[in-house]
């Protein structure tokens, strides 16, 4: 690798995002290929927790009151994450009483949105093509329609309106009633199991695109009912095995939070040989292995178990990975992920220009790096950390998109497929 940066992390990030010569600069991004992003999608309804007074006023023995108690408990501890809350009428109740802001949701679509803002194209899986969903899909995020790639504005809406996912955001030091959160985060609340997006056109077209695609991303099996995780994971990993057999070098699976560790074990039991890379948050790693305060050994064990080339973890102030690939490339990937996530945290949404906010802090790394153990290398980087970000939504998805931008820097063959977008047609090489 020629992109070797030295000096402080502030200096290294400045070199990374240099618009003329950096791997996240304009020239480098313009050469990025097409990314395949599945395999769940939703509409997010975002709510600031300082604006949830109707929930706080609800009687404690009602579903609304119980949801308020759950949210306040997590905010008081600075704990975000994702929960499933059994209240089928919840989305309508909240929609009528709060003032949510709507956006595209799901790890694959969120990563595609991030890439689209940077001028990099992605194909997402979307079975649920109702009007409210299509309205949230930005330019540069493509859908499959038979053998054609299309912008969402060229796709006919169909199907029923599905309940939103509600995301309650809180900020460190900003009071919610009597509660003052010690940390900024968000609680994602699902009121049902939507399941993965079984988009036949995406699956067919992505198989054809795999030989020339930059990288593949899969996530969202936590949207399945617990008793269907096994069947859904077999379906998803059959697709990624076809991608891999077609020559796609980087296929990343982002874990997310599940109702039980048994569900995690079941889905990972189907993943060996189907993916090359696995990612998760630090809290998700600790749920898998409570003794993984220093993550190296735990990540190597997962990498060996699943036959992976890399396993990465993102936290508030750092990111780490174990890799069989070039350690310098891996460090660049981690830094790219952190830079893009930090820019989104400062901007409040995916950023068109990657910049490090002046108020960002670089905390000392709690780990020695790099460390070589057998055939693995443990790599870590500090993240540009914002104590009071404009948002915490989608930061893990943004991190994943940034990592894949670096890992997907490979030569790609021409495909000859048709791409229909508002700006006109182009090939998808």
C-alpha positions as CSV (number, residue, x, y, z in Angstrom):
1,X,0.0,0.0,0.0
2,X,1.3,3.5,-0.8
3,X,-1.1,5.4,1.5
4,X,1.1,5.3,4.6
5,X,0.4,8.2,7.0
6,X,2.5,9.2,10.0
7,X,2.3,11.7,12.8
8,X,-0.5,12.4,15.2
9,X,-4.0,11.0,14.5
10,X,-5.1,14.6,13.6
11,X,-2.4,14.8,11.0
12,X,-3.1,11.3,9.7
13,X,-6.8,12.1,9.3
14,X,-6.0,15.3,7.5
15,X,-3.9,13.3,5.0
16,X,-6.7,10.7,4.6
17,X,-9.3,13.2,3.6
18,X,-7.1,15.5,1.5
19,X,-9.3,16.3,-1.5
20,X,-6.4,16.1,-4.0
21,X,-4.4,13.1,-2.8
22,X,-6.2,11.3,0.1
23,X,-8.0,8.0,-0.2
24,X,-11.2,9.8,0.7
25,X,-10.4,12.7,-1.7
26,X,-12.5,13.7,-4.7
27,X,-10.3,11.8,-7.2
28,X,-10.3,8.6,-5.2
29,X,-14.0,8.6,-4.7
30,X,-14.7,9.3,-8.3
31,X,-13.0,6.0,-9.1
32,X,-15.0,3.9,-6.7
33,X,-17.1,1.1,-8.1
34,X,-20.6,-0.1,-7.4
35,X,-21.4,-1.5,-3.9
36,X,-24.0,-4.2,-3.2
37,X,-26.0,-3.4,0.0
38,X,-28.6,-5.6,1.6
39,X,-30.6,-7.0,3.0
40,X,-33.1,-5.1,5.2
41,X,-34.7,-1.8,4.8
42,X,-37.2,0.4,6.7
43,X,-38.3,4.0,7.2
44,X,-36.9,5.5,10.4
45,X,-39.0,7.9,12.4
46,X,-36.5,10.1,14.4
47,X,-37.6,11.7,17.7
48,X,-35.5,13.8,20.1
49,X,-36.1,12.5,23.6
50,X,-36.6,16.0,24.9
51,X,-39.8,16.1,22.8
52,X,-41.5,12.9,24.2
53,X,-43.8,14.6,26.8
54,X,-46.8,12.7,25.6
55,X,-45.0,9.5,26.4
56,X,-43.9,10.8,29.8
57,X,-47.5,11.8,30.6
58,X,-48.9,8.4,29.8
59,X,-50.0,6.2,32.8
60,X,-47.3,3.9,33.9
61,X,-49.4,0.7,33.4
62,X,-50.1,1.4,29.7
63,X,-47.8,0.4,26.8
64,X,-46.9,4.1,26.3
65,X,-45.9,4.4,30.0
66,X,-43.9,1.2,29.8
67,X,-42.1,2.5,26.7
68,X,-41.4,5.8,28.5
69,X,-39.9,3.9,31.4
70,X,-37.7,1.8,29.1
71,X,-36.4,4.9,27.3
72,X,-35.7,6.9,30.4
73,X,-33.8,4.0,32.0
74,X,-31.5,3.7,29.0
75,X,-31.0,7.4,28.7
76,X,-30.1,7.6,32.4
77,X,-27.4,5.0,31.9
78,X,-26.3,6.4,28.5
79,X,-27.2,3.1,26.9
80,X,-28.5,3.1,23.3
81,X,-29.0,-0.1,21.2
82,X,-32.0,-1.7,19.6
83,X,-35.1,-3.3,21.3
84,X,-38.2,-5.0,20.2
85,X,-41.3,-3.6,22.0
86,X,-44.5,-5.6,21.9
87,X,-47.1,-2.9,21.0
88,X,-48.6,-3.3,17.5
89,X,-50.4,0.1,17.8
90,X,-47.2,1.9,18.9
91,X,-46.2,3.4,15.6
92,X,-49.6,5.0,15.0
93,X,-49.8,6.2,18.6
94,X,-46.4,7.8,18.4
95,X,-47.0,9.2,14.9
96,X,-50.2,11.0,16.0
97,X,-48.6,12.5,19.2
98,X,-45.0,13.2,18.4
99,X,-43.3,15.0,15.5
100,X,-41.0,12.5,14.0
101,X,-38.5,13.3,11.1
102,X,-38.4,10.5,8.5
103,X,-35.3,9.0,6.9
104,X,-34.1,5.9,5.1
105,X,-33.3,3.1,7.6
106,X,-31.5,-0.3,7.7
107,X,-27.8,-0.9,7.7
108,X,-27.4,-1.6,4.0
109,X,-29.6,1.4,2.9
110,X,-27.9,3.7,5.4
111,X,-24.5,2.7,4.2
112,X,-25.7,3.2,0.6
113,X,-27.0,6.7,1.5
114,X,-23.6,7.6,3.0
115,X,-21.9,6.4,-0.2
116,X,-24.4,8.2,-2.4
117,X,-23.7,11.6,-0.7
118,X,-20.0,11.0,-1.6
119,X,-20.9,10.4,-5.2
120,X,-20.4,6.6,-5.0
121,X,-23.2,4.4,-6.3
122,X,-24.8,1.4,-4.5
123,X,-27.5,-1.1,-5.3
124,X,-29.8,-1.9,-2.4
125,X,-32.3,-4.7,-1.8
126,X,-35.9,-3.4,-1.6
127,X,-38.9,-5.6,-1.7
128,X,-41.2,-3.1,0.2
129,X,-41.6,-0.4,-2.4
130,X,-44.5,1.6,-1.0
131,X,-44.6,5.4,-1.6
132,X,-43.3,6.6,1.8
133,X,-40.3,4.3,1.5
134,X,-39.4,5.3,-2.1
135,X,-39.5,9.0,-1.1
136,X,-36.7,8.4,1.4
137,X,-34.2,6.9,-1.1
138,X,-31.7,9.6,-2.2
139,X,-30.0,10.0,-5.5
140,X,-27.1,7.5,-6.1
141,X,-28.9,4.7,-4.3
142,X,-30.2,2.3,-6.9
143,X,-32.8,-0.3,-7.1
144,X,-33.0,-3.4,-9.3
145,X,-35.9,-3.8,-11.8
146,X,-35.3,-7.0,-13.8
147,X,-31.9,-6.4,-15.5
148,X,-31.9,-2.7,-15.0
149,X,-30.6,-0.3,-12.3
150,X,-32.9,2.5,-11.5
151,X,-33.2,5.6,-9.3
152,X,-36.1,5.4,-6.9
153,X,-38.0,8.2,-8.8
154,X,-38.2,5.9,-11.8
155,X,-39.7,3.0,-9.8
156,X,-43.5,2.5,-9.5
157,X,-44.7,2.5,-5.9
158,X,-46.5,-0.7,-4.8
159,X,-47.5,-2.5,-1.7
160,X,-48.9,-1.4,1.7
161,X,-47.4,1.2,4.1
162,X,-45.4,-0.6,6.7
163,X,-44.9,0.6,10.3
164,X,-41.9,2.8,10.9
165,X,-38.9,2.1,13.2
166,X,-38.9,4.7,15.9
167,X,-35.5,6.1,17.0
168,X,-35.3,8.1,20.2
169,X,-32.1,10.2,20.3
170,X,-30.6,11.7,23.5
171,X,-27.7,14.0,24.1
172,X,-25.2,14.0,26.9
173,X,-26.0,16.7,29.5
174,X,-29.4,17.6,27.9
175,X,-32.2,16.9,30.4
176,X,-35.2,14.7,29.7
177,X,-37.5,15.5,32.5
178,X,-35.5,14.7,35.6
179,X,-33.0,12.5,33.7
180,X,-29.7,13.9,32.4
181,X,-28.0,11.4,30.1
182,X,-24.2,11.0,30.7
183,X,-23.6,10.0,27.1
184,X,-25.1,10.7,23.7
185,X,-26.8,7.8,22.0
186,X,-30.1,6.6,20.6
187,X,-32.6,3.8,21.3
188,X,-34.0,2.0,18.2
189,X,-37.5,0.6,18.9
190,X,-39.0,-2.0,16.6
191,X,-42.7,-2.9,17.1
192,X,-42.7,-6.0,15.0
193,X,-40.4,-8.3,12.9
194,X,-40.3,-6.9,9.3
195,X,-37.9,-9.6,8.1
196,X,-35.3,-9.3,5.4
197,X,-36.0,-7.8,2.0
198,X,-36.5,-10.8,-0.3
199,X,-36.0,-8.8,-3.5
200,X,-35.6,-11.3,-6.3
201,X,-34.5,-8.6,-8.8
202,X,-31.7,-7.5,-6.4
203,X,-30.6,-11.1,-5.9
204,X,-30.5,-11.9,-9.6
205,X,-28.8,-8.7,-10.7
206,X,-26.3,-8.6,-7.8
207,X,-25.2,-12.1,-8.8
208,X,-24.4,-10.7,-12.3
209,X,-22.7,-7.6,-10.9
210,X,-20.6,-9.4,-8.3
211,X,-17.5,-10.0,-10.5
212,X,-17.1,-6.3,-11.1
213,X,-18.6,-4.8,-7.9
214,X,-16.4,-3.1,-5.3
215,X,-17.7,-4.9,-2.2
216,X,-20.8,-6.4,-0.8
217,X,-22.5,-5.6,2.5
218,X,-25.2,-7.7,4.2
219,X,-27.0,-7.0,7.5
220,X,-30.5,-7.0,9.0
221,X,-31.1,-10.5,10.1
222,X,-32.1,-9.1,13.5
223,X,-35.3,-7.9,11.8
224,X,-36.4,-11.5,11.5
225,X,-38.5,-13.2,14.2
226,X,-36.2,-15.3,16.5
227,X,-37.6,-18.6,15.2
228,X,-36.9,-17.7,11.6
229,X,-33.3,-16.4,12.0
230,X,-31.9,-19.8,10.9
231,X,-33.9,-20.0,7.7
232,X,-33.3,-16.4,6.8
233,X,-29.6,-16.7,7.4
234,X,-29.4,-19.7,5.1
235,X,-31.1,-17.7,2.4
236,X,-28.8,-14.6,2.8
237,X,-25.6,-16.6,3.0
238,X,-26.5,-18.6,-0.1
239,X,-26.6,-15.3,-1.9
240,X,-23.2,-14.2,-0.5
241,X,-21.7,-17.6,-1.4
242,X,-22.7,-16.9,-5.0
243,X,-21.1,-13.5,-4.8
244,X,-18.0,-15.0,-3.5
245,X,-17.9,-17.8,-6.1
246,X,-18.3,-15.0,-8.8
247,X,-15.1,-13.4,-7.6
248,X,-16.3,-10.6,-5.2
249,X,-13.3,-10.2,-2.9
250,X,-14.9,-8.3,0.1
251,X,-18.2,-9.4,1.5
252,X,-18.9,-7.8,4.9
253,X,-21.6,-8.9,7.4
254,X,-22.6,-6.3,10.1
255,X,-23.9,-8.1,13.1
256,X,-26.3,-5.8,15.0
257,X,-28.3,-6.6,18.2
258,X,-30.4,-9.7,18.6
259,X,-33.0,-10.9,21.1
260,X,-30.7,-13.7,22.3
261,X,-27.2,-15.0,21.9
262,X,-28.7,-18.2,20.7
263,X,-30.0,-16.4,17.6
264,X,-26.4,-15.0,17.0
265,X,-24.9,-18.5,17.3
266,X,-27.5,-19.9,14.9
267,X,-26.9,-17.3,12.2
268,X,-23.1,-17.4,12.5
269,X,-23.4,-21.2,12.2
270,X,-24.4,-20.6,8.6
271,X,-21.8,-18.0,7.8
272,X,-18.6,-20.0,7.5
273,X,-17.3,-19.7,3.9
274,X,-20.1,-17.2,2.9
275,X,-18.5,-13.9,4.0
276,X,-14.9,-12.5,4.3
277,X,-15.5,-9.8,6.9
278,X,-17.6,-9.4,10.1
279,X,-18.3,-6.2,12.0
280,X,-20.0,-5.2,15.2
281,X,-20.2,-2.5,17.9
282,X,-18.2,-2.9,21.1
283,X,-21.4,-3.5,23.1
284,X,-22.4,-6.3,20.7
285,X,-19.0,-7.9,21.1
286,X,-19.3,-7.8,24.9
287,X,-22.8,-9.4,24.6
288,X,-21.1,-12.3,22.7
289,X,-18.1,-12.4,25.0
290,X,-18.4,-10.5,28.3
291,X,-14.7,-11.1,28.9
292,X,-13.5,-9.3,25.7
293,X,-12.6,-6.0,27.3
294,X,-9.4,-6.3,25.2
295,X,-11.0,-7.6,22.0
296,X,-8.0,-9.1,20.2
297,X,-8.3,-12.8,21.3
298,X,-12.1,-12.8,20.9
299,X,-11.9,-11.4,17.4
300,X,-9.3,-13.9,16.3
301,X,-11.4,-16.7,17.7
302,X,-14.4,-15.5,15.7
303,X,-12.2,-15.1,12.6
304,X,-10.9,-18.6,12.9
305,X,-14.3,-20.1,13.6
306,X,-15.9,-18.5,10.5
307,X,-12.9,-18.6,8.1
308,X,-12.8,-14.8,7.8
309,X,-10.1,-12.4,6.6
310,X,-11.0,-9.6,9.0
311,X,-13.2,-8.9,12.0
312,X,-13.7,-5.3,13.2
313,X,-15.3,-3.5,16.2
314,X,-16.2,0.1,16.5
315,X,-16.6,2.0,19.7
316,X,-17.1,5.7,20.7
317,X,-13.4,6.7,20.7
318,X,-11.6,3.9,18.8
319,X,-12.0,1.2,16.2
320,X,-10.0,-2.1,16.0
321,X,-9.7,-5.1,13.7
322,X,-7.9,-8.4,13.4
323,X,-6.9,-9.1,9.8
324,X,-5.1,-11.4,7.5
325,X,-4.9,-8.6,4.9
326,X,-2.4,-5.8,4.6
327,X,-2.3,-4.2,8.1
328,X,-1.7,-0.7,6.6
329,X,-4.8,-1.1,4.4
330,X,-6.8,-2.2,7.4
331,X,-5.7,0.8,9.4
332,X,-6.8,3.0,6.5
333,X,-10.1,1.2,6.4
334,X,-10.7,1.8,10.1
335,X,-9.7,5.4,9.8
336,X,-11.9,6.0,6.8
337,X,-14.8,4.5,8.7
338,X,-14.2,6.7,11.7
339,X,-13.7,9.8,9.6
340,X,-17.0,9.3,7.8
341,X,-18.9,8.4,11.0
342,X,-17.5,11.5,12.7
343,X,-18.4,13.8,9.8
344,X,-22.0,12.4,10.0
345,X,-22.1,12.9,13.8
346,X,-21.1,16.6,13.3
347,X,-23.3,17.2,10.3
348,X,-26.4,15.4,11.7
349,X,-26.8,13.4,8.4
350,X,-24.5,11.8,5.8
351,X,-22.0,14.4,4.7
352,X,-21.1,15.4,1.2
353,X,-17.7,16.6,2.2
354,X,-15.6,14.6,4.8
355,X,-14.1,16.9,7.3
356,X,-12.9,16.5,10.9
357,X,-14.8,18.9,13.2
358,X,-12.4,21.3,15.1
359,X,-13.9,20.2,18.4
360,X,-13.2,16.5,17.8
361,X,-11.0,14.9,20.4
362,X,-8.6,12.0,19.8
363,X,-8.5,9.9,23.0
364,X,-5.4,7.8,23.7
365,X,-5.7,4.2,22.4
366,X,-6.3,1.7,25.2
367,X,-4.5,-1.0,23.2
368,X,-1.0,-1.5,21.8
369,X,-1.0,-1.6,18.0
370,X,-0.1,-3.2,15.7
371,X,0.2,-6.6,17.4
372,X,1.0,-9.8,15.5
373,X,-0.3,-13.1,16.7
374,X,0.3,-16.1,14.4
375,X,-1.1,-15.2,11.0
376,X,-3.3,-12.4,12.4
377,X,-2.5,-8.7,12.9
378,X,-4.4,-6.6,15.5
379,X,-4.8,-3.0,14.3
380,X,-6.4,0.0,16.1
381,X,-7.0,3.7,15.5
382,X,-8.4,6.6,17.5
383,X,-11.7,8.0,16.2
384,X,-12.4,11.8,16.0
385,X,-14.8,11.8,19.0
386,X,-17.6,14.4,19.6
387,X,-19.0,14.5,23.1
388,X,-22.2,16.3,21.9
389,X,-22.8,15.1,18.3
390,X,-25.6,16.5,16.2
391,X,-26.7,12.9,15.8
392,X,-25.7,9.4,16.9
393,X,-28.0,7.7,14.3
394,X,-26.3,5.7,11.6
395,X,-22.8,6.1,12.8
396,X,-22.0,2.4,12.8
397,X,-23.5,2.2,9.3
398,X,-21.4,5.1,8.2
399,X,-18.3,3.5,9.7
400,X,-19.0,0.4,7.7
401,X,-19.4,2.3,4.5
402,X,-16.0,4.0,5.1
403,X,-14.3,0.7,5.7
404,X,-15.7,-0.7,2.5
405,X,-14.6,2.2,0.5
406,X,-11.0,1.3,1.3
407,X,-11.4,-2.5,1.2
408,X,-13.2,-2.2,-2.2
409,X,-10.3,-0.5,-4.0
410,X,-9.8,-3.2,-6.6
411,X,-9.9,-3.3,-10.4
412,X,-13.3,-4.0,-11.9
413,X,-14.4,-5.3,-15.2
414,X,-17.0,-3.7,-17.5
415,X,-20.5,-5.2,-17.0
416,X,-22.4,-3.7,-19.9
417,X,-25.6,-3.5,-17.8
418,X,-28.0,-0.6,-18.2
419,X,-28.4,2.0,-15.5
420,X,-31.4,4.3,-15.5
421,X,-31.1,7.3,-13.3
422,X,-32.5,10.9,-13.3
423,X,-29.2,12.2,-14.7
424,X,-29.2,9.8,-17.6
425,X,-27.8,6.3,-18.3
426,X,-24.4,5.0,-17.7
427,X,-22.8,1.6,-17.2
428,X,-22.2,0.2,-13.7
429,X,-18.6,-0.7,-13.9
